[in-house]
Amino acid sequence: MKKKREPRVLSHVDGAGKVRMVDVSRKAATRREATAVGEIRMSPAALRAIRDGAVAKGDPLQTARVAGIMAAKRTADLIPLCHPLALTSVDVTLTPKRWGYAIAATVRTSGPTGVEMEALTAVGVAALTVFDMLKAVDRTMEIGAIRVTAKSGGRSGTFAR
């Protein structure tokens, strides 16, 4: 007979239903890592502009990498209940595909809470940066499929899709 799962308690909500920042002061600092991925789909004209170096605003791929790194570092300023973390590494990559670019971000820290939100934020802002730099060429670009694909460290252990 299967054991019935207890419903999970939302850690960002107190007993009265009010949102709160979780107290992580009693959690052990451990090495934490998370990877998130996403994509930006675009027209052949937008792809050509990038690959030919013909984007008027400059290199969207390098700009997106820097924007993703900066965004990961500022996640706590953007997501209200995130803890500010001292990140030890942020790596953002944009891989060319026939339909656009696959985006991946891996973030690391040594601390009491994970870096999934930082990895997701890096991917999202990198994609938005590409969109911003190419919207004059293609206003129909699509950003999507943003998700965490791996995390390690902490009490919940390792996760990989």
SERO-4910 file (N, C-alpha, C, O; in steps of 0.05 Angstrom, whole numbers):
BEGIN
 pado doro    nc1    nc2    nc3   cac1   cac2   cac3    cc1    cc2    cc3    oc1    oc2    oc3
  Met    A     17    -23      0      0      0      0     18     25      0     37     27     15
  Lys    A     11     44    -18     27     68    -19     21     86      5     -2     89     14
  Lys    A     42     98     15     39    117     36     29    144     25     38    154      5
  Lys    A      9    155     39     -3    180     30     16    203     36     26    205     58
  Arg    A     20    220     16     38    243     20     23    265     34      1    272     28
  Glu    A     37    277     53     27    300     66     29    324     48     49    326     34
  Pro    A     10    342     48     13    366     31     37    382     40     42    385     64
  Arg    A     52    393     21     75    409     28     66    436     38     47    448     29
  Val    A     81    445     58     75    472     69     92    492     53    115    487     48
  Leu    A     79    514     46     93    535     31    111    550     51    100    562     70
  Ser    A    137    550     46    155    563     65    154    593     65    163    606     84
  His    A    143    605     44    141    634     42    114    645     53    108    668     49
  Val    A     99    627     66     73    636     77     72    627    106     78    604    112
  Asp    A     66    646    124     64    639    153     37    626    159     20    623    142
  Gly    A     33    619    184      9    606    193    -16    622    188    -38    611    186
  Ala    A    -14    648    187    -37    666    183    -41    672    153    -59    687    146
  Gly    A    -24    660    136    -28    665    107    -13    689     96    -18    697     73
  Lys    A      4    701    113     19    725    104     46    716     92     59    697    102
  Val    A     54    729     70     79    723     58    102    733     76     99    752     91
  Arg    A    124    718     75    147    725     91    172    715     78    172    697     61
  Met    A    194    727     85    220    717     76    229    694     95    228    698    119
  Val    A    236    672     84    244    649    100    269    655    115    288    666    104
  Asp    A    270    646    140    294    649    157    313    626    151    306    603    158
  Val    A    335    632    139    354    611    132    379    611    151    399    598    145
  Ser    A    377    626    173    400    629    191    408    603    204    432    600    212
  Arg    A    391    583    206    398    558    218    407    537    198    415    515    205
  Lys    A    405    544    173    413    524    152    443    525    148    456    546    149
  Ala    A    454    502    143    483    500    138    490    511    111    476    508     92
  Ala    A    513    525    111    523    535     85    536    511     71    554    498     81
  Thr    A    526    505     47    537    484     31    541    494      2    531    515     -5
  Arg    A    557    479    -13    561    486    -41    535    481    -56    523    459    -54
  Arg    A    525    501    -70    500    500    -84    504    507   -113    520    524   -120
  Glu    A    490    493   -131    491    499   -160    464    494   -172    450    476   -164
  Ala    A    457    510   -192    433    506   -207    437    514   -236    453    532   -242
  Thr    A    424    499   -254    425    505   -282    396    509   -292    379    493   -286
  Ala    A    393    530   -307    367    535   -320    372    539   -350    393    546   -358
  Val    A    351    533   -366    353    536   -395    328    550   -405    307    551   -391
  Gly    A    330    560   -429    308    572   -443    315    576   -472    335    566   -481
  Glu    A    298    590   -486    304    594   -515    292    620   -524    273    631   -513
  Ile    A    303    630   -547    291    652   -561    290    644   -590    310    638   -603
  Arg    A    266    644   -601    261    636   -629    258    662   -645    246    681   -636
  Met    A    269    662   -669    269    686   -685    268    680   -715    271    657   -723
  Ser    A    264    701   -730    262    698   -759    290    693   -772    310    699   -759
  Pro    A    290    682   -796    316    679   -810    330    706   -814    355    707   -813
  Ala    A    316    728   -817    328    754   -820    343    762   -795    365    773   -796
  Ala    A    331    757   -772    344    764   -746    369    746   -742    390    756   -733
  Leu    A    366    721   -748    390    703   -746    412    712   -764    436    713   -755
  Arg    A    406    720   -788    427    730   -807    440    755   -796    464    758   -797
  Ala    A    424    773   -785    435    798   -774    456    792   -752    477    804   -751
  Ile    A    449    773   -734    468    765   -713    493    752   -725    515    760   -719
  Arg    A    489    733   -742    511    717   -753    529    734   -772    552    727   -776
  Asp    A    517    755   -784    533    772   -802    545    796   -787    559    812   -799
  Gly    A    540    798   -761    550    821   -746    537    847   -754    550    868   -754
  Ala    A    511    846   -763    498    869   -774    477    881   -756    458    894   -766
  Val    A    479    876   -730    459    888   -711    469    915   -703    491    919   -692
  Ala    A    452    935   -708    460    963   -704    469    969   -675    486    986   -671
  Lys    A    457    956   -656    463    961   -627    488    947   -618    497    952   -596
  Gly    A    500    930   -634    524    915   -626    519    886   -626    500    876   -637
  Asp    A    537    871   -612    535    842   -611    515    833   -590    520    836   -566
  Pro    A    492    823   -598    471    816   -579    478    792   -562    469    790   -539
  Leu    A    495    774   -572    502    750   -556    520    757   -533    515    748   -510
  Gln    A    540    773   -537    558    781   -515    543    800   -496    547    798   -471
  Thr    A    526    817   -506    511    835   -489    492    818   -472    489    824   -448
  Ala    A    479    798   -483    461    781   -469    475    765   -447    464    761   -425
  Arg    A    499    756   -453    515    741   -432    520    759   -408    517    751   -385
  Val    A    529    784   -413    535    802   -392    509    809   -376    509    810   -352
  Ala    A    487    814   -391    462    820   -378    452    797   -361    442    802   -339
  Gly    A    456    772   -370    448    749   -354    464    747   -328    453    741   -307
  Ile    A    490    752   -330    507    751   -307    499    773   -287    496    768   -263
  Met    A    495    797   -297    486    819   -280    459    813   -267    456    819   -243
  Ala    A    441    802   -282    414    796   -271    416    775   -249    402    778   -228
  Ala    A    432    754   -252    435    734   -231    444    747   -205    435    741   -184
  Lys    A    463    766   -208    474    780   -184    453    798   -171    456    804   -147
  Arg    A    433    806   -185    412    825   -174    385    811   -170    365    826   -167
  Thr    A    384    785   -170    358    771   -168    342    780   -143    318    784   -145
  Ala    A    355    783   -120    341    791    -96    329    818    -98    310    825    -83
  Asp    A    339    835   -116    327    861   -121    302    860   -138    285    878   -138
  Leu    A    299    838   -153    277    835   -171    254    816   -161    231    822   -166
  Ile    A    261    796   -146    242    776   -136    240    782   -106    259    778    -91
  Pro    A    216    791    -97    214    802    -70    223    785    -47    234    796    -28
  Leu    A    219    759    -47    226    743    -24    252    727    -27    258    710    -10
  Cys    A    268    733    -48    293    719    -51    314    731    -32    314    755    -27
  His    A    332    714    -23    354    723     -6    377    734    -24    382    722    -45
  Pro    A    389    755    -16    413    764    -30    436    744    -25    441    737     -2
  Leu    A    448    735    -46    469    715    -43    495    724    -55    496    740    -74
  Ala    A    517    714    -42    544    720    -53    549    697    -73    557    675    -66
  Leu    A    545    703    -99    550    683   -120    579    680   -124    595    699   -124
  Thr    A    587    655   -129    615    649   -134    621    645   -164    644    647   -172
  Ser    A    600    640   -179    603    636   -208    576    638   -222    556    629   -212
  Val    A    577    651   -245    553    652   -263    564    648   -291    581    663   -300
  Asp    A    553    629   -305    561    623   -332    536    623   -349    517    608   -344
  Val    A    535    640   -370    512    642   -388    522    636   -416    542    647   -426
  Thr    A    509    617   -429    516    610   -457    492    612   -475    469    607   -467
  Leu    A    497    621   -500    476    622   -520    486    604   -543    507    610   -555
  Thr    A    472    584   -549    479    564   -569    462    567   -594    437    566   -592
  Pro    A    474    572   -618    458    575   -642    442    550   -649    452    528   -648
  Lys    A    418    554   -657    400    533   -668    388    544   -694    390    567   -700
  Arg    A    376    526   -709    365    535   -735    342    554   -731    336    570   -749
  Trp    A    329    554   -708    306    571   -702    313    595   -684    296    612   -679
  Gly    A    337    597   -675    345    619   -657    368    611   -639    389    602   -649
  Tyr    A    365    614   -613    386    608   -594    375    594   -569    354    601   -558
  Ala    A    389    573   -561    384    560   -535    401    575   -515    424    582   -520
  Ile    A    390    581   -492    404    596   -471    406    578   -446    386    566   -438
  Ala    A    429    578   -434    433    563   -409    449    580   -389    466    596   -397
  Ala    A    442    578   -364    457    592   -343    462    572   -320    444    558   -311
  Thr    A    487    571   -311    494    556   -287    505    575   -267    523    591   -272
  Val    A    494    573   -243    501    592   -221    510    575   -197    499    554   -191
  Arg    A    531    585   -183    541    572   -160    545    591   -137    549    615   -140
  Thr    A    542    580   -113    548    595    -88    555    575    -66    552    550    -70
  Ser    A    564    584    -44    567    568    -20    551    584      1    560    605     10
  Gly    A    528    573      8    511    588     26    488    571     37    487    547     32
  Pro    A    469    584     51    447    569     64    423    565     47    403    552     56
  Thr    A    423    575     22    399    571      5    408    569    -24    430    578    -32
  Gly    A    390    557    -40    397    551    -68    397    574    -87    390    596    -80
  Val    A    406    569   -112    409    589   -132    392    584   -157    399    594   -179
  Glu    A    370    570   -154    352    565   -176    341    591   -188    340    595   -212
  Met    A    332    609   -170    321    634   -180    341    651   -195    334    665   -214
  Glu    A    366    650   -186    387    665   -199    392    654   -227    396    670   -246
  Ala    A    392    628   -230    396    616   -256    372    622   -275    377    629   -298
  Leu    A    348    620   -265    324    627   -281    325    657   -289    318    663   -312
  Thr    A    332    674   -271    333    703   -277    354    708   -298    349    724   -316
  Ala    A    377    695   -296    398    699   -316    388    692   -344    393    707   -363
  Val    A    375    669   -347    365    660   -373    344    680   -383    345    688   -407
  Gly    A    325    687   -366    304    706   -375    314    733   -385    306    743   -405
  Val    A    333    744   -370    343    770   -377    361    768   -401    362    787   -418
  Ala    A    376    747   -404    392    743   -429    374    742   -453    380    755   -473
  Ala    A    352    727   -451    333    726   -474    320    753   -479    318    761   -502
  Leu    A    313    768   -459    301    794   -462    321    813   -475    313    831   -491
  Thr    A    346    811   -469    366    828   -480    369    823   -510    371    841   -526
  Val    A    369    797   -518    370    791   -547    346    803   -561    348    815   -582
  Phe    A    322    800   -548    298    811   -560    300    841   -564    294    852   -585
  Asp    A    309    855   -543    312    884   -544    331    892   -566    325    912   -580
  Met    A    353    878   -570    372    886   -590    364    880   -619    375    891   -638
  Leu    A    344    862   -622    336    853   -649    307    861   -656    298    854   -677
  Lys    A    294    874   -638    265    880   -643    261    897   -668    239    896   -680
  Ala    A    280    912   -677    277    928   -701    277    910   -726    266    917   -747
  Val    A    289    886   -724    291    867   -746    268    847   -745    257    840   -765
  Asp    A    260    839   -720    239    819   -717    223    824   -691    233    819   -669
  Arg    A    199    833   -695    182    838   -671    166    813   -664    150    814   -645
  Thr    A    170    791   -678    154    766   -672    171    745   -657    162    722   -655
  Met    A    194    753   -647    211    733   -632    194    722   -609    177    736   -598
  Glu    A    201    697   -602    187    684   -579    208    675   -559    227    662   -566
  Ile    A    203    682   -534    219    673   -512    204    651   -497    180    655   -492
  Gly    A    217    629   -490    201    609   -476    218    586   -466    242    586   -467
  Ala    A    203    566   -456    214    541   -446    235    545   -424    254    530   -422
  Ile    A    231    566   -408    250    572   -386    244    554   -363    221    553   -353
  Arg    A    264    539   -354    260    519   -333    287    512   -320    308    515   -331
  Val    A    285    502   -295    309    492   -281    313    463   -291    294    447   -291
  Thr    A    337    457   -299    343    430   -308    360    414   -288    362    390   -290
  Ala    A    373    428   -270    390    414   -250    395    432   -226    396    457   -228
  Lys    A    397    420   -203    405    434   -178    419    414   -160    413    390   -160
  Ser    A    438    425   -144    451    407   -125    457    424   -100    459    448   -101
  Gly    A    461    410    -78    467    422    -53    442    426    -36    420    427    -46
  Gly    A    446    428    -10    424    433      8    410    408     16    416    386      8
  Arg    A    390    411     33    375    389     45    360    373     24    357    348     27
  Ser    A    349    386      3    333    372    -16    350    356    -36    339    341    -52
  Gly    A    376    358    -35    394    342    -51    396    350    -80    394    373    -86
  Thr    A    400    330    -97    406    335   -125    381    330   -142    366    311   -137
  Phe    A    377    347   -161    355    344   -180    366    348   -208    382    366   -213
  Ala    A    358    331   -227    366    335   -255    343    324   -272    332    303   -267
  Arg    A    338    339   -294    317    331   -313    331    318   -337    317    310   -356
***
